[in-house]
Amino acid sequence: MEWDDDFLENVADPVDKGPETLLMHGQIISAVERLPEAQRVVMLLVAVEGLSYQETADVLEVPIGTVMSRLSRARQAVGALFGTPDPKPRVSATRKDSIA
């Protein structure tokens, strides 16, 4: 591929500090702040500090399963605030729309 200066103008800035990015970051921070403390701490240790699940469990002196469940609930709560659909479709016990 030949170098094209015009192409460079269309590439997104990886360190964008535009108003949309700042708004999104503020919304994420607000959503994390709303989490219960136990979930917030786990999310920050794993997502921000980069600790493994086992390292997080060791720091908090809880079982690794507790870390995993708190992180899962935290992710679901933050996702719900942003309208992220539940990845597991709910199956109805009875199907009223089926043709017999």
SULFENTA-V123155 format. One record per residue. RES is the residue in three letters. SS is DSSP state (@ for helix, = for strand, . for the rest). PHI is phi in radians with two decimals (* if undefined). NEAR is the number of other C-alpha atoms within 12 Angstrom. Layout:
res=RES ss=SS phi=PHI near=NEAR
res=RES ss=SS phi=PHI near=NEAR
This chain:
res=MET ss=. phi=* near=4
res=GLU ss=. phi=-1.43 near=7
res=TRP ss=. phi=-1.21 near=7
res=ASP ss=. phi=-2.40 near=10
res=ASP ss=@ phi=-1.07 near=9
res=ASP ss=@ phi=-1.15 near=9
res=PHE ss=@ phi=-1.11 near=11
res=LEU ss=@ phi=-1.06 near=11
res=GLU ss=. phi=-1.16 near=9
res=ASN ss=. phi=-1.66 near=9
res=VAL ss=. phi=-1.46 near=12
res=ALA ss=. phi=-1.16 near=11
res=ASP ss=. phi=-1.32 near=11
res=PRO ss=. phi=-1.19 near=8
res=VAL ss=. phi=-2.00 near=9
res=ASP ss=. phi=-1.01 near=14
res=LYS ss=. phi=-2.08 near=13
res=GLY ss=. phi=-1.22 near=13
res=PRO ss=@ phi=-1.06 near=10
res=GLU ss=@ phi=-1.15 near=11
res=THR ss=@ phi=-1.15 near=15
res=LEU ss=@ phi=-1.12 near=14
res=LEU ss=@ phi=-1.12 near=14
res=MET ss=@ phi=-1.08 near=16
res=HIS ss=@ phi=-1.06 near=16
res=GLY ss=@ phi=-1.10 near=14
res=GLN ss=@ phi=-1.17 near=18
res=ILE ss=@ phi=-1.14 near=21
res=ILE ss=@ phi=-1.06 near=19
res=SER ss=@ phi=-1.09 near=16
res=ALA ss=@ phi=-1.12 near=25
res=VAL ss=@ phi=-1.18 near=32
res=GLU ss=@ phi=-1.13 near=21
res=ARG ss=. phi=-1.37 near=18
res=LEU ss=. phi=-1.18 near=27
res=PRO ss=. phi=-1.03 near=19
res=GLU ss=@ phi=-0.93 near=15
res=ALA ss=@ phi=-1.06 near=26
res=GLN ss=@ phi=-1.24 near=31
res=ARG ss=@ phi=-1.06 near=28
res=VAL ss=@ phi=-1.09 near=26
res=VAL ss=@ phi=-1.09 near=40
res=MET ss=@ phi=-1.07 near=36
res=LEU ss=@ phi=-1.17 near=26
res=LEU ss=@ phi=-1.14 near=25
res=VAL ss=@ phi=-1.41 near=27
res=ALA ss=@ phi=-1.39 near=19
res=VAL ss=@ phi=-1.68 near=15
res=GLU ss=. phi=-1.40 near=14
res=GLY ss=. phi=1.40 near=14
res=LEU ss=. phi=-1.28 near=20
res=SER ss=. phi=-1.29 near=21
res=TYR ss=@ phi=-1.05 near=29
res=GLN ss=@ phi=-1.15 near=21
res=GLU ss=@ phi=-1.09 near=20
res=THR ss=@ phi=-1.11 near=31
res=ALA ss=@ phi=-1.07 near=26
res=ASP ss=@ phi=-1.14 near=18
res=VAL ss=@ phi=-1.10 near=18
res=LEU ss=@ phi=-1.52 near=20
res=GLU ss=. phi=0.98 near=15
res=VAL ss=. phi=-2.29 near=19
res=PRO ss=. phi=-1.13 near=17
res=ILE ss=@ phi=-1.07 near=20
res=GLY ss=@ phi=-1.07 near=17
res=THR ss=@ phi=-1.16 near=21
res=VAL ss=@ phi=-1.06 near=32
res=MET ss=@ phi=-1.11 near=24
res=SER ss=@ phi=-1.23 near=20
res=ARG ss=@ phi=-1.14 near=30
res=LEU ss=@ phi=-1.15 near=33
res=SER ss=@ phi=-1.08 near=21
res=ARG ss=@ phi=-1.13 near=23
res=ALA ss=@ phi=-1.11 near=30
res=ARG ss=@ phi=-1.09 near=30
res=GLN ss=@ phi=-1.11 near=24
res=ALA ss=@ phi=-1.14 near=26
res=VAL ss=@ phi=-1.15 near=28
res=GLY ss=@ phi=-1.05 near=21
res=ALA ss=@ phi=-1.12 near=18
res=LEU ss=@ phi=-1.18 near=21
res=PHE ss=. phi=-1.76 near=17
res=GLY ss=. phi=1.32 near=12
res=THR ss=. phi=-1.26 near=13
res=PRO ss=. phi=-1.19 near=15
res=ASP ss=. phi=-1.11 near=16
res=PRO ss=. phi=-1.20 near=11
res=LYS ss=. phi=-1.74 near=8
res=PRO ss=. phi=-1.18 near=7
res=ARG ss=. phi=-1.46 near=9
res=VAL ss=. phi=-1.78 near=7
res=SER ss=. phi=-1.30 near=9
res=ALA ss=. phi=-1.17 near=6
res=THR ss=. phi=-2.21 near=8
res=ARG ss=. phi=-1.86 near=9
res=LYS ss=. phi=-1.45 near=8
res=ASP ss=. phi=-1.62 near=7
res=SER ss=. phi=-1.42 near=7
res=ILE ss=. phi=-1.74 near=5
res=ALA ss=. phi=-1.57 near=5
